[in-house]
Amino acid sequence: MGKQVNNLANTFLLKTHLKQCIAILLIALSFTLQAQDIEFENGKTYTIGGVSVSGNTSFNEQTVIAYSGLRKGTEIKIPGEDIANAIKKLWSSKLFSDIEVYLKNIEGNEAFLEIRLSDLPQLIDVKVTGVKKSKVEGIITENKLKKGVKVTENLITTTKNFLKKKYKKKGFYNTKVNINTLEVKDTLDKARVNMVVAIDKGEKVKIKDIIFEGDSALKEKVLRKAMKSTKKINRLRILKRSKFIDSAYQADLASVVDKYAENGYRDARIISESIIVNDDKTISIRIKLEEGDLYKFGDISFIGNTVYTDEQLDRYIRIKKGETYNGVMLQKRIQDNTKPDGDDIANLYQNNGYLFSSINPVEVSAEDNVIDLEIRISEGKPAYFNNVSVVGNDKTNDHVIYRELRTRPGQLYSKADVVRTVRELGQLGFFDAQEISPNFNNPNPNEGTIDMEFSVKETGSSQIELQGGYGGGGFIGTLGLSFNNFSMKDIFNKDAYKPIPMGDGQKLALRLQASRFFQTYSFSFSEPWLGGKRPVQFSVSLSHTKQFLFNRFNGRADRSRSFNITGITLGLAKRLTVPDNFFTLSQALSYQVYDLNNYNTGLFTFGDGSSKNLSYTLGLTRNNTRIDPIFPTGGSNFSITAKLSPPWSLFDGADYEALINERNENQDILNDATQPDANRTAANDRISEIDQERFNWLEFYKVNFKADWYTELTKNLVLRPSIEFGFLGAYNNDRGVIPFERFFVGGDGLGNFALDGRQVVQLRGYPNQSLSTQDGGSIYNKFSLELRYPVTLKASAKIYALGFLEGGNSYNSFRDFDPFNIKRSAGLGVRIFMPAFGLLGIDFGHGFDPIPGQTGKSGWQTHFIIGQQF
């Protein structure tokens, strides 16, 4: 027996690897036993005299022995299944890279075994190449490549397959993944490795061709058009790329089937689809179809309806017998899941309390390819709101939210009211409009009750404007504070300053802007619910501006010559219920004093004196834009305003016809170079006196109209057409149109430091205010078309890109007015809205027409947008 111990050639060896089968193990076992000159042809039973563990392993010996099942004192058969099963159990732990079982010694009927192990290496560090740094952590997490994990062949293979599939779905059809491990020496002689995951995404694969087989009823052109996001290469197409995206492709396959269903082929299906990789690294897609037969609508009957008659429901279905069967259209007219406010039967019931209703179309006959339908309706009980709550508002007080809710406890359920409430909360500007969620809790069909919970996420509603720049001949500094969720009642409560009193939905704004040539101070405050019971908004604003005349000789501001405007405006705006509750009627009373101190310019014919402006503004708006005021995806916004002054000329007793005649006579003297200087000076002084009398109290009427529409062409791609019109008129033609309140068209639309009450109209692609005369126009019109697409709509920053076409102009009178004589432009831009800073943006516009007084087209212009919404 000692010979057997010392002779390694007679050692019994069982060795296996992960990919070796048990049969090979048994053959090896039988072979080595025969080498010991022991007759084990049919196996022999032994008692295990002892088991030892050796090799490169960190596991406790007793733990390994216990897990293997090879315990001292138990009987085993050699060769037999006991040792094979022990090896299988150890492999199944996925902790070892190598397992060997040796028969060390046989003493009588006792067998002594040795288990030699090599632990699987542990992962120390992972390096991922070929992707952005921001994506690395996600890849490590998704594939569970954390420090300390055991590195197996399965882990490596699984990681490779996952990454290839991941990028294939994103259009990188030729992604290659290579994973290498590098052994790291350890002082404890433990197996440890570093891993390098090299990803080569390659280029997104393009689609060379899309081939349909089995199509005869519909043309390939129609089927390709139905595939909205999967397009073959076409150099003339701009908006839709030809890159392959697996998720979009799968959705487009369903769209192909839907297109058949829309055209009467309800049994159409895709038998097979395959992707062929071409030699030029493009792919071709082959889709095999089975169209089936053409079906038509037969009789459509309603079952179970008691609230609405068949005739009323027919008005929503709008399908006549004999029409080509269109399953997609039928479903949309029963319940359009793409439109929460769709004109369908489900919304008819849900908007009138029947939350628990269900409508199911059932085909009762398809004889001769004519489909008879029963629309089976289970109306259920009318539902009433039980508890209505809002969660997530940490800063905004409950009453500010609850007064906007269209859903009240005890009120009959209406889906339209739920949708409208989400819109109203989004329009407040205090919450992330994308995160407002209506949650239905505790529905009770038996009692007809439902609990309603609106979940909101607050965003920063205060803004700070602190900037400096060069413009208007010098440095301009601006400090602005805007608090859009202010609480005036807590202004003397020191505990409410966190950092300011907030939560009552009021708006408070302070602004200071100054340079060498002008100073502007303004204050405004608004309360959206005056008295707290009705949606009547009260607002007040105060402003004071001062502009100094530019000294052309030294380039400095002449502070002895100034033009000041001081004004106050009080306003009320009330939400209406007719014609519908999207209308708002607004009224404002304003008073301004224009004070000129030796301030002679081309705009004013009197340099000393003052003008006073007392005016009343009446406005009617209708705004039903959807949810997010920063990025509306639907609805419209119309407004018409009239600003009127009292007709002072009716009762001031002045003869303006005589004054105009006298003014014209003096103007002739002023224009006559042969007149003595004394006569011309006297004529100029008299013109100033006449104009001071004409404009002592400003007399005018001003009408503005603006309309915007928002249409979502595809997911988040929004088209915004817009039209604008403005007219400034005079009651008394002899008195004439006032030199204030005029329209200045062109540029970024920012008023900058203009102090004459002018209305600045944006028209990108042209320099600021370049499309109006020096004195401004009394009429303007503008047409705009924008295409918008969001980059992100997160609460921290909303970013969207846009393209635009614009046209507009200003005119001095109706004699000059030509709505088709417009200055055209086109361009691209981007908008960024951050709660703390408001709306920022940049536009690159190309003007196709010349600026008045020039011959060449305007060309490219860059415009910066600050704090305005377009």
Number of C-alpha atoms within 10 A of each C-alpha: 9 9 10 17 15 12 10 10 11 19 18 24 20 22 20 21 15 14 6 10 11 16 10 13 19 18 12 17 23 21 16 18 21 14 13 16 10 11 11 16 12 10 14 14 15 19 19 20 18 17 20 16 18 12 13 17 19 13 12 9 14 13 9 17 19 11 13 19 16 21 17 17 13 13 17 20 16 22 21 16 13 16 22 19 15 17 23 17 14 19 18 11 9 15 19 21 17 18 20 17 23 18 21 21 21 18 14 9 12 19 22 18 23 18 23 17 22 18 20 21 22 21 22 17 15 17 12 18 14 13 13 8 10 8 10 15 11 11 17 16 10 11 15 12 21 14 12 13 14 21 22 16 11 10 14 19 11 12 22 20 12 16 19 19 16 15 21 20 16 17 23 23 26 18 19 16 18 12 15 11 17 11 14 16 11 10 6 8 11 17 19 21 23 18 19 16 20 17 19 17 20 14 13 20 21 23 24 21 16 18 13 17 15 12 14 11 13 13 10 15 8 12 20 19 15 20 19 17 19 26 22 21 17 12 8 6 11 8 6 13 16 21 23 25 20 19 13 16 18 12 14 20 20 14 18 22 21 21 23 26 23 17 18 24 25 22 14 19 19 16 12 11 14 10 12 13 16 11 7 8 14 19 21 17 18 16 18 16 19 17 22 14 12 19 23 21 21 21 15 20 14 17 14 12 15 10 11 11 10 14 10 11 17 15 12 16 19 9 19 13 14 13 13 19 25 21 19 17 16 18 16 18 21 23 21 19 13 8 11 13 15 17 16 21 23 23 23 21 21 21 18 16 23 26 26 19 17 17 19 14 17 13 12 12 14 14 10 9 15 19 21 18 18 17 17 16 17 16 19 15 17 19 26 23 21 21 16 18 18 17 11 13 17 11 16 19 15 15 12 19 20 16 14 16 20 16 25 18 16 14 13 21 26 23 21 18 16 20 17 20 22 25 21 20 23 22 19 20 21 24 22 22 28 16 16 20 14 16 13 13 14 11 17 14 16 10 11 20 24 22 17 23 16 19 16 23 17 18 18 19 22 21 19 17 17 14 11 14 11 10 11 14 13 15 13 20 16 16 15 18 18 22 22 23 25 25 21 18 11 16 14 10 11 11 11 15 12 9 8 17 21 25 23 23 25 21 21 22 19 18 18 18 20 20 21 18 21 22 20 19 17 18 18 18 20 21 22 20 19 16 11 12 8 12 18 20 18 21 20 18 18 18 17 18 22 20 25 20 20 18 12 9 6 8 10 15 20 17 17 10 18 22 24 21 21 17 18 18 18 18 18 19 21 19 19 16 10 9 8 10 12 15 20 20 17 19 18 18 18 19 15 20 18 20 19 21 18 15 22 16 10 8 13 16 18 24 21 18 18 19 18 18 20 18 19 19 18 18 18 19 19 20 17 20 21 21 26 22 15 20 23 20 23 19 15 19 18 17 18 17 19 18 19 18 20 16 16 16 18 10 7 8 8 14 11 18 13 11 18 19 12 16 20 14 14 21 16 14 19 20 13 12 10 9 13 11 11 9 14 20 15 14 22 20 15 17 23 19 17 19 18 19 17 21 21 17 20 24 25 24 22 19 18 18 18 18 18 19 21 22 18 17 12 10 8 15 14 22 22 20 19 20 18 18 18 22 22 23 19 17 17 16 11 16 22 16 22 19 18 23 19 26 29 30 30 25 23 25 22 20 16 12 19 14 19 16 15 17 19 22 25 22 31 31 31 30 20 23 23 17 27 23 15 11 16 25 25 25 25 28 26 24 20 19 18 19 19 25 19 16 15 13 19 14 18 14 16 18 21 19 18 18 18 21 20 25 23 26 27 32 24 20 15 11 7 11 16 13 16 11 14 18 24 23 23 21 20 18 19 20 24 22 22 19 19 18 20 19 21 17 19 17 22 18 26 22 23 18 18 16 19 13 7 9 9 11 15 21 15 17 18 17 20 16 19 18 13 12 14 12
